[in-house]
Amino acid sequence: MSEVYRSYATYLHEEYQGRLYRIGVDGQFSCPNRNSDGSGGCAFCDGTGTIAAYQNPQDRLVGISQASIEERISQIKMQIEHGKRFLKRRYRAEQYSLYFQAYTNTYDTLEHLTMLYNQVLEEGPFVELIVSTRPDCITDEIITLLQSYQNKVKKVWVELGLQSGNDETLAFVGRNHDVSSYISAANSLHLADIGVCTHVILGLPGENRRDIVQTAAIVNVVGSEAVKIHNLHICQSTRLQDWYEMGEVSTASFRRHVEQSIWFLRHLNPSIVIERMVCETPEYRLVAPRAFPDKHQFLQQLKSTMEERGWVQGDLV
């Protein structure tokens, strides 16, 4: 491997001979881990849902439970149109993936999911369909539905939030699922030839290098094709913020996140694609870490450190 880790850009070049741009959309889904009034949820989640920075706020409906399925579909189509225009103008994009990004994108009735996915995919063509969700929101019926889109796109992916391979950590941060549910979901998706991208958070409260190795080992065992690495960061209006302000939780420094990311990579199967290394939470939502270099500086430091020490992804597997 010429790279110190298997980058997402390399994967795209090998698979599609060029760049592939994601159109991230908010389908106005909710989350089974939150209360009906929006409270609760994971300790690190501020409840806003992740969405591409280029999307118009007015293209997102307010009041998830109040929106009809028809309204949701209409709004997603507007987001797709806006995303295409932006990516075409900014990057001269020609190939797109459809990325259901915000909240838990399989948390709905099968009837609604079928109607929504069917109609929105008609706005293509799309090269890939990517659906972000929780391990406990994958059923056989949903897998069959996602599998049916393999004749519309070249690859169907599901992004699963594992976050940690330690059940005690998952309970502490209020995930309300365990490692076994992640393993079961990933295995079932693979039986349907659906790709799995796993989200992990490095630096969760109480975790150390042994936990990082354990998380990497679980990702390896299930054969996850890709991972997204998040550094622990504190968002406003979260339980993590409360703990942080009481001095009970800290975030990693720039240098420490470089080192823990390298440690994770060295224990990760070298075939796994690295889609993300660091969070880019908007400043208005971010409590800590504030003095953190941008993504490009982080990647440059990580690569140079690994090259200087002669380390590569998977050399400790």
C-alpha positions as CSV (number, residue, x, y, z in Angstrom):
1,M,0.0,0.0,0.0
2,S,1.6,3.3,-1.1
3,E,-0.5,5.3,1.2
4,V,-0.1,5.1,5.0
5,Y,-3.9,4.5,5.2
6,R,-6.5,3.6,2.6
7,S,-8.1,6.9,1.7
8,Y,-11.6,7.5,0.5
9,A,-10.2,9.3,-2.6
10,T,-8.3,6.2,-3.5
11,Y,-11.4,4.0,-3.2
12,L,-13.4,6.4,-5.5
13,H,-10.6,6.4,-8.1
14,E,-10.4,2.6,-8.1
15,E,-14.2,2.1,-8.3
16,Y,-15.3,5.0,-10.5
17,Q,-12.2,6.4,-12.1
18,G,-12.8,9.8,-10.7
19,R,-14.5,11.9,-8.0
20,L,-17.9,11.1,-6.6
21,Y,-19.8,13.8,-4.8
22,R,-22.3,13.2,-2.0
23,I,-25.6,15.0,-1.9
24,G,-26.4,15.0,1.8
25,V,-30.1,15.2,2.6
26,D,-32.4,15.5,5.6
27,G,-35.3,13.2,5.2
28,Q,-37.0,14.5,8.4
29,F,-36.5,11.2,10.3
30,S,-36.4,11.0,14.0
31,C,-34.5,8.7,16.4
32,P,-35.7,5.9,18.6
33,N,-33.3,7.1,21.3
34,R,-35.0,10.4,21.7
35,N,-38.3,11.3,23.4
36,S,-41.3,12.6,21.4
37,D,-40.5,16.2,22.4
38,G,-36.9,15.8,21.1
39,S,-35.2,15.4,24.5
40,G,-33.1,12.5,25.6
41,G,-30.8,10.8,23.1
42,C,-27.1,10.0,23.2
43,A,-25.0,12.1,25.6
44,F,-23.1,13.7,22.7
45,C,-26.1,14.4,20.4
46,D,-27.5,18.0,20.3
47,G,-30.6,16.8,18.4
48,T,-30.0,19.1,15.4
49,G,-29.2,16.3,13.0
50,T,-26.2,16.5,10.6
51,I,-26.7,18.0,7.2
52,A,-24.5,19.3,4.4
53,A,-23.3,22.9,5.0
54,Y,-24.4,23.9,1.5
55,Q,-28.1,23.0,2.0
56,N,-30.6,25.9,2.6
57,P,-32.1,25.9,6.1
58,Q,-35.5,26.6,4.5
59,D,-35.3,23.3,2.7
60,R,-35.5,21.5,6.1
61,L,-39.0,21.2,7.6
62,V,-39.4,22.2,11.2
63,G,-41.3,19.7,13.4
64,I,-40.5,16.2,12.3
65,S,-43.6,14.6,13.6
66,Q,-45.9,17.1,11.9
67,A,-44.6,16.7,8.3
68,S,-46.5,14.4,6.0
69,I,-44.6,11.9,3.9
70,E,-45.5,13.9,0.8
71,E,-44.0,17.1,2.3
72,R,-40.9,15.3,3.3
73,I,-40.4,13.9,-0.2
74,S,-40.9,17.3,-1.7
75,Q,-38.4,18.9,0.6
76,I,-35.8,16.1,-0.1
77,K,-36.2,16.8,-3.8
78,M,-35.5,20.5,-3.3
79,Q,-32.4,19.6,-1.3
80,I,-31.2,17.3,-4.1
81,E,-31.7,20.1,-6.7
82,H,-29.9,22.6,-4.5
83,G,-27.1,20.1,-3.8
84,K,-26.6,19.3,-7.5
85,R,-26.4,23.0,-8.4
86,F,-23.9,23.8,-5.7
87,L,-21.6,20.8,-6.4
88,K,-21.8,21.4,-10.1
89,R,-20.9,25.1,-9.7
90,R,-18.2,24.6,-7.0
91,Y,-16.5,21.4,-8.1
92,R,-17.9,20.8,-11.7
93,A,-19.3,17.5,-10.3
94,E,-20.6,15.0,-12.8
95,Q,-21.2,11.9,-10.5
96,Y,-23.3,11.9,-7.4
97,S,-24.2,9.7,-4.5
98,L,-27.5,10.2,-2.6
99,Y,-26.7,10.4,1.1
100,F,-29.5,10.1,3.7
101,Q,-27.5,11.8,6.4
102,A,-29.5,13.4,9.2
103,Y,-30.9,11.3,12.1
104,T,-31.9,7.6,11.8
105,N,-32.8,7.1,8.2
106,T,-34.5,3.7,8.6
107,Y,-36.7,4.7,11.6
108,D,-40.1,4.8,9.9
109,T,-42.8,2.5,8.7
110,L,-41.8,0.2,5.8
111,E,-44.6,1.9,3.7
112,H,-43.1,5.3,4.2
113,L,-39.6,4.2,3.6
114,T,-40.5,2.5,0.4
115,M,-42.5,5.6,-0.9
116,L,-39.7,8.0,0.1
117,Y,-36.7,6.0,-1.2
118,N,-38.6,5.1,-4.5
119,Q,-39.6,8.7,-5.3
120,V,-36.4,10.4,-4.3
121,L,-34.1,8.0,-6.3
122,E,-36.0,9.1,-9.4
123,E,-34.2,12.4,-9.1
124,G,-31.0,10.6,-10.1
125,P,-29.1,9.1,-11.7
126,F,-27.0,8.3,-8.6
127,V,-23.9,6.2,-8.4
128,E,-24.4,5.2,-4.8
129,L,-27.2,5.2,-2.2
130,I,-25.9,5.8,1.3
131,V,-28.2,5.4,4.3
132,S,-27.1,6.4,7.8
133,T,-28.8,4.7,10.7
134,R,-28.5,2.9,14.1
135,P,-27.7,-0.9,14.4
136,D,-31.0,-1.4,16.2
137,C,-33.0,0.1,13.3
138,I,-32.1,-2.6,10.8
139,T,-34.7,-5.3,10.1
140,D,-34.9,-8.0,7.5
141,E,-37.7,-6.1,5.7
142,I,-35.5,-2.9,5.5
143,I,-32.6,-4.9,4.2
144,T,-34.7,-6.4,1.5
145,L,-35.9,-2.9,0.6
146,L,-32.4,-1.5,0.4
147,Q,-31.3,-4.5,-1.6
148,S,-34.0,-3.8,-4.2
149,Y,-32.2,-0.6,-5.1
150,Q,-29.0,-2.4,-6.3
151,N,-30.4,-2.3,-9.8
152,K,-30.7,1.5,-9.6
153,V,-27.3,2.3,-8.3
154,K,-23.8,0.7,-8.4
155,K,-23.5,0.4,-4.7
156,V,-25.8,0.5,-1.6
157,W,-24.2,1.5,1.6
158,V,-25.5,1.6,5.2
159,E,-23.6,3.7,7.7
160,L,-23.9,2.2,11.2
161,G,-23.1,4.0,14.4
162,L,-21.0,1.7,16.6
163,Q,-19.1,4.5,18.3
164,S,-17.3,2.1,20.7
165,G,-16.6,-1.6,21.0
166,N,-17.1,-1.4,24.8
167,D,-20.7,-2.1,26.0
168,E,-20.0,-0.2,29.3
169,T,-19.1,2.9,27.3
170,L,-22.2,2.6,25.1
171,A,-24.4,2.4,28.2
172,F,-22.7,5.3,29.8
173,V,-23.2,7.7,26.8
174,G,-26.8,6.4,26.5
175,R,-26.6,4.7,23.1
176,N,-29.3,2.1,24.2
177,H,-27.8,-0.6,21.9
178,D,-24.9,-2.9,22.5
179,V,-22.0,-4.2,20.4
180,S,-23.9,-7.4,19.5
181,S,-26.6,-5.5,17.8
182,Y,-24.0,-3.8,15.6
183,I,-22.4,-7.2,14.8
184,S,-25.8,-8.6,13.9
185,A,-26.8,-5.7,11.7
186,A,-23.5,-5.6,9.9
187,N,-23.6,-9.4,9.2
188,S,-27.1,-9.2,7.9
189,L,-26.3,-6.3,5.6
190,H,-23.3,-8.2,4.2
191,L,-25.5,-11.2,3.4
192,A,-27.4,-8.9,1.1
193,D,-24.2,-7.5,-0.4
194,I,-24.8,-4.1,1.1
195,G,-21.7,-2.2,2.1
196,V,-21.1,-1.1,5.7
197,C,-19.4,2.1,6.9
198,T,-18.9,2.2,10.6
199,H,-18.8,5.3,12.8
200,V,-16.5,5.3,15.8
201,I,-15.7,8.0,18.3
202,L,-12.2,8.1,19.8
203,G,-11.7,9.6,23.2
204,L,-15.0,8.7,24.8
205,P,-15.2,9.1,28.6
206,G,-13.2,6.4,30.5
207,E,-11.7,4.8,27.3
208,N,-8.1,4.1,26.8
209,R,-5.8,2.5,24.2
210,R,-7.1,-1.0,25.0
211,D,-10.7,0.2,24.1
212,I,-9.4,1.6,20.8
213,V,-7.9,-1.8,19.9
214,Q,-11.1,-3.6,20.9
215,T,-13.2,-1.3,18.7
216,A,-10.9,-1.8,15.8
217,A,-11.0,-5.6,16.3
218,I,-14.8,-5.6,16.2
219,V,-14.8,-3.5,13.0
220,N,-12.4,-6.0,11.5
221,V,-14.3,-9.0,12.5
222,V,-17.6,-7.9,10.8
223,G,-15.7,-7.0,7.7
224,S,-16.8,-3.3,7.6
225,E,-15.7,-1.9,4.3
226,A,-15.3,1.7,5.6
227,V,-15.0,3.7,8.8
228,K,-15.6,7.3,9.8
229,I,-13.5,8.4,12.8
230,H,-14.8,11.2,15.0
231,N,-12.8,12.9,17.7
232,L,-14.8,13.4,20.9
233,H,-16.3,16.9,20.7
234,I,-18.7,18.7,22.9
235,C,-21.8,20.2,21.4
236,Q,-24.1,22.8,23.1
237,S,-27.2,21.6,24.9
238,T,-25.9,18.0,25.5
239,R,-25.2,16.0,28.6
240,L,-21.6,15.9,27.5
241,Q,-21.6,19.7,27.9
242,D,-22.9,19.4,31.4
243,W,-20.2,16.9,32.3
244,Y,-17.5,19.0,30.6
245,E,-18.4,22.1,32.5
246,M,-18.3,20.1,35.7
247,G,-14.8,19.0,34.8
248,E,-15.8,15.3,34.5
249,V,-15.1,15.0,30.8
250,S,-12.2,16.3,28.7
251,T,-11.5,16.4,24.9
252,A,-8.3,15.3,23.2
253,S,-5.7,17.8,22.2
254,F,-4.7,18.0,18.6
255,R,-1.6,15.9,19.3
256,R,-3.5,13.3,21.3
257,H,-6.1,12.8,18.6
258,V,-3.3,12.3,16.0
259,E,-1.8,9.6,18.2
260,Q,-5.1,7.8,19.1
261,S,-6.1,7.9,15.4
262,I,-2.8,6.3,14.4
263,W,-3.2,3.7,17.1
264,F,-6.7,2.9,15.7
265,L,-5.5,2.7,12.1
266,R,-2.6,0.4,12.9
267,H,-5.0,-2.1,14.4
268,L,-7.5,-1.8,11.5
269,N,-7.6,-4.1,8.5
270,P,-5.6,-2.4,5.7
271,S,-8.4,-3.0,3.2
272,I,-10.9,-0.8,5.1
273,V,-11.5,2.6,3.6
274,I,-11.1,5.7,5.8
275,E,-13.8,8.1,5.0
276,R,-13.3,10.6,7.8
277,M,-10.6,11.3,10.5
278,V,-11.9,14.4,12.3
279,C,-15.2,16.1,13.0
280,E,-16.0,19.5,11.5
281,T,-18.8,20.7,13.7
282,P,-19.9,24.3,13.0
283,E,-18.5,26.7,15.5
284,Y,-21.9,28.0,16.7
285,R,-22.7,24.5,17.9
286,L,-19.3,23.6,19.3
287,V,-18.2,23.9,22.9
288,A,-14.9,22.0,22.8
289,P,-12.3,21.6,21.4
290,R,-12.2,25.1,20.1
291,A,-8.5,25.5,19.3
292,F,-8.3,22.5,16.9
293,P,-6.6,22.9,13.5
294,D,-8.6,22.3,10.4
295,K,-8.9,18.9,8.7
296,H,-6.1,19.5,6.2
297,Q,-3.6,20.3,9.0
298,F,-4.7,17.3,10.9
299,L,-4.3,14.9,8.0
300,Q,-0.9,16.4,7.1
301,Q,0.3,15.8,10.7
302,L,-1.1,12.3,10.8
303,K,0.4,11.3,7.5
304,S,3.9,12.8,8.2
305,T,4.0,11.1,11.7
306,M,3.1,7.7,10.3
307,E,5.6,8.1,7.4
308,E,8.4,9.2,9.8
309,R,7.9,6.2,12.0
310,G,7.4,3.7,9.2
311,W,3.8,2.9,10.3
312,V,0.9,2.0,8.0
313,Q,-2.8,1.0,8.5
314,G,-3.0,-2.6,9.7
315,D,0.6,-3.1,10.6
316,L,-0.5,-4.3,14.1
317,V,-3.4,-6.5,13.0
